[in-house]
Amino acid sequence: MFADADKTPSNAPEWSVSDLAGALKRTLEDAFGHVRLRGEISGFRGQHSSGHAYFSLKDQNARIDAVIWKGTFSRLKIRPEEGLEVIATGRITTFPGKSTYQIVVDSLEPAGIGALMALLEERRRKLTAEGLFEAARKRRLPYLPQVIGVVTSPTGAVIRDILHRLEDRFPRHVLVWPVRVQGETCAAEVAAAIRGFNALEPGGRIPRPDVLIVARGGGSIEDLWGFNEEIVVRAAAESGIPLVAAVGHETDWTLIDHAADVRAPTPTGAAEMVVPVRVELMAGIHDLARRHLESALRIVERRRSDLRSTARALPTPDALFAPKRQKLDLAVAKLFPALSRNARNHEARVLDLSRRLAQVSPAARVAGLRARLDAVGQRPQNAVSRSVVQRSESLKQAGQRLVVARNALLRAERVRLAQAGDLTRRVAERLSPALHGQIARKAERLQAVAHLFDSLNYKSVLARGFALVRDADGHPLRSAQAVAEGQALMLEFADGKADATGGRGLKPKLPKTKAVVAEEQGALF
């Protein structure tokens, strides 16, 4: 009985698993096609090794799988991030291998400004925690850069504003790296431009900039979003060249403004920050030159006064010899009276001894003593005479020694005076070259400043083949639109002036700026 029941015929068709999965896929794709789906990204772990990205979109009650193929992922305006609320546009399909349905995403956009601001704030906190916005790592801009690198669109008004402002303040060599300033590839191109400028070798064929300007005009947060991408912020933070961010208007803020060394309110403000005003700089140089010359003259006058004071303080030869000569005269005047007194003293002693001898001789011994005295004869007198002669010789020798000592003293004083004179001449000889050397160095510095002034003078530009166009009142004309038909003009060349008449038969060919010439020659990347 059960066997018969199993053989009961049925009108239901038999499906294979693959056929049923294919039918469901076609039915789902035909019923929905392309849809816009709003939800929160969940389970995003970055791109797979194949380049595809897998995640889910969810709301309070449901979840749907999502996939972004490799080719589509590279064209997305914003990158998916965990927890970001987005609007995904794509087509609904099934994945037969797991019996699930999913959305194949063609484009992503944030679900309103609030979602973008939340993403921006989260990214700002992350990069701040890494120290990319620290004030300690920011550098000062060079005072007068030789080469300025600009990262911006080559066709917008921003680059023209920057070039005009630089031309008005202080013309410099400008390198422009053309990039897109909004859109899908904006962030990658800006980051590549910053790193490309930093990769240039100093002294190479293409000069390495001394300062970079990343500039863009104003716009909505979506238009400026490329400058909030991590790749741009990290490239700005890693830049070895000081970087000025001039993105948007004064009220617009992007993450590159925090990572840059200096933030400018506008692109024109960035041009004003990187170069000084040439007229003010020249005035400062003239003032410094004047002060330098006055200081040099004061130093020379003070040294001349010191030299005169030193010369007056040196004693004359007569002043040096006068005390010694006076001392010698006094010694000579005292010598002869002293010798006379010494002789008289000895004579007085002899007389005194004679008197004493006459007084102490007793009468009884007079005869014997007389006899002895007769026997002695003239010997005492001879002895006294010899003693007097010896003393005279001693006094004469003493006088000779005094004369020798006086001569030695005079010779020593002459030698000392000669040495002092030599020392004075050597000091004078060293002082004169030092003074002349100081004056020569100051003259060289003054000559260098004069050469710098000549190089900055507009007449040096005329000497290279340019001409300055003025109207009849002598005012310079800066464009062809300022010239009226038949207007009297005056052309100033390096070697003189010539009159001319304005006309509009041909469009004037204006001189090209260094940046335009560099762009035409392919010096830009």
Residue pairs with C-beta under 8 A, 6 or more apart in sequence:
15 23
18 96
21 94
21 96
21 99
22 96
24 94
25 93
25 94
25 96
28 92
28 93
28 94
28 101
29 91
29 92
29 93
32 91
32 92
33 91
33 92
34 89
34 90
34 91
34 106
35 89
35 90
35 91
35 92
35 103
36 87
36 88
36 89
37 57
37 64
37 87
37 88
37 89
37 90
37 103
38 59
38 85
38 86
38 87
38 88
38 111
39 57
39 58
39 59
39 64
39 85
39 86
39 88
40 57
40 58
40 59
40 83
40 84
40 85
40 86
41 55
41 56
41 57
41 80
41 81
41 82
41 83
41 84
41 85
41 86
42 55
42 56
42 57
42 58
42 63
42 82
42 83
43 54
43 55
43 56
43 82
44 53
44 55
44 80
44 81
44 82
45 55
46 53
47 53
47 70
47 73
48 54
50 70
51 70
51 73
52 67
52 68
52 69
52 70
52 73
53 67
53 68
53 73
53 80
54 65
54 66
54 67
55 65
55 66
55 80
56 63
56 64
56 65
56 66
57 63
57 64
57 66
57 86
57 88
57 103
58 64
64 101
64 102
64 103
65 95
65 100
65 101
65 102
65 103
66 88
66 90
66 102
66 103
66 104
66 105
67 102
67 103
67 104
67 105
68 76
68 80
68 104
68 105
68 108
69 104
72 105
72 106
72 107
75 184
76 107
76 108
76 184
77 107
77 108
77 109
77 183
77 184
77 222
77 225
78 86
78 108
78 109
78 110
78 119
78 225
80 86
80 108
81 119
84 110
84 115
84 118
84 119
85 110
85 111
85 112
85 115
86 108
86 109
86 110
86 111
86 115
87 108
87 109
87 110
87 111
88 103
88 105
88 107
88 108
89 105
89 106
89 107
89 108
89 109
90 103
90 104
90 105
90 106
90 107
91 103
91 104
91 106
92 101
92 102
92 103
93 101
93 102
93 103
93 104
94 100
94 101
94 102
95 101
95 102
110 116
110 119
113 221
116 221
116 222
116 225
117 221
120 221
120 228
120 255
123 228
123 230
123 255
124 255
124 258
127 133
127 230
127 233
127 255
127 258
127 259
128 258
131 137
132 233
132 234
132 237
132 258
132 259
133 258
133 259
137 237
138 260
138 261
138 262
139 242
139 261
140 242
140 261
141 211
141 242
141 244
141 261
141 262
141 273
141 274
142 210
142 211
142 242
143 276
144 170
144 275
144 276
144 281
145 172
145 209
145 210
145 211
145 274
145 275
146 172
146 173
146 207
146 210
147 172
147 173
147 174
147 175
147 207
147 208
147 209
147 210
148 166
148 172
148 173
148 174
148 175
148 209
148 210
148 211
148 212
148 213
148 274
148 275
149 174
149 175
149 176
149 177
149 197
149 209
149 211
149 212
149 213
149 241
150 159
150 162
150 174
150 175
150 176
150 177
150 212
150 213
150 215
150 515
151 177
151 179
151 190
151 193
151 194
151 197
151 212
151 213
151 214
151 215
152 158
152 159
152 162
152 176
152 178
152 179
152 181
152 213
152 214
152 215
152 216
152 267
153 159
153 178
153 179
153 180
153 181
153 216
154 176
154 178
154 519
156 181
156 216
156 217
157 217
158 181
158 215
158 216
158 217
158 267
159 176
159 215
159 515
161 267
161 268
161 271
162 174
162 213
162 215
162 267
162 268
162 270
162 271
163 174
163 513
163 515
165 268
165 271
165 272
166 172
166 174
166 271
166 274
166 275
167 513
169 271
169 272
169 275
169 276
169 277
169 278
170 275
170 276
170 277
170 278
170 281
171 514
172 275
173 207
173 514
173 515
173 518
174 513
174 514
174 515
174 518
175 197
175 206
175 207
175 209
175 515
175 518
175 523
175 524
176 515
176 518
176 519
176 524
177 193
177 196
177 197
177 524
177 525
178 519
178 524
178 525
179 186
179 189
179 190
179 192
179 193
180 186
180 189
180 226
181 190
181 216
181 217
181 226
182 216
182 219
182 223
182 224
182 225
182 226
183 226
186 226
186 227
187 226
187 227
187 229
187 231
187 232
188 231
190 214
190 226
190 227
190 232
190 235
191 229
191 231
191 232
191 234
191 235
193 525
194 212
194 214
194 232
194 235
194 236
194 239
194 243
195 235
195 238
196 525
197 208
197 209
197 212
197 239
197 241
198 238
198 239
198 240
198 241
200 206
200 207
200 208
200 209
201 208
202 208
206 523
208 241
209 241
210 241
210 242
211 241
211 242
211 243
211 244
211 274
212 239
212 241
212 242
212 243
212 244
213 243
213 244
213 246
213 264
213 267
213 270
213 271
213 274
214 227
214 236
214 243
214 244
214 245
214 246
214 247
214 256
214 260
215 246
215 247
215 267
215 270
216 224
216 227
216 246
216 247
216 248
216 267
217 248
217 249
217 267
218 248
218 249
218 252
219 248
219 252
224 247
224 248
224 252
224 254
226 232
227 245
227 247
227 254
227 255
227 256
228 254
228 255
228 256
232 255
232 256
233 255
233 256
233 258
233 259
234 259
236 243
236 245
236 256
236 259
236 260
237 259
242 261
242 262
243 260
243 261
243 262
244 260
244 261
244 262
244 263
244 264
244 270
244 273
244 274
245 254
245 256
245 257
245 259
245 260
245 262
245 263
245 264
245 270
246 263
246 264
246 265
246 266
246 267
246 269
246 270
247 254
247 256
247 257
248 254
249 265
249 266
250 265
250 266
257 263
262 273
264 270
264 273
278 456
282 453
282 456
285 449
285 452
285 453
286 453
288 449
289 446
289 449
292 442
292 445
292 446
293 442
293 446
296 438
296 439
296 442
299 438
300 435
300 438
300 439
303 431
303 435
307 431
314 424
317 417
320 413
320 417
321 413
321 417
324 409
324 410
324 413
328 406
328 409
328 410
331 402
331 406
335 399
335 402
339 395
339 399
342 391
342 395
343 391
346 388
346 391
350 384
361 369
454 460
458 468
459 494
462 468
462 492
462 493
462 494
463 494
466 511
467 491
467 492
467 493
468 476
468 491
468 492
469 476
469 477
469 483
469 489
469 490
469 491
469 492
470 476
470 477
470 489
470 490
470 491
470 492
471 477
471 487
471 488
471 489
471 490
472 487
472 488
472 489
472 490
474 490
477 483
477 489
479 510
480 507
480 508
480 510
483 489
483 502
483 504
483 508
484 502
485 502
485 503
485 504
486 501
486 502
486 503
487 501
487 502
488 499
488 500
488 501
488 502
489 499
489 500
489 501
489 502
490 497
490 498
490 499
490 500
491 497
491 498
491 499
491 500
512 520
518 524
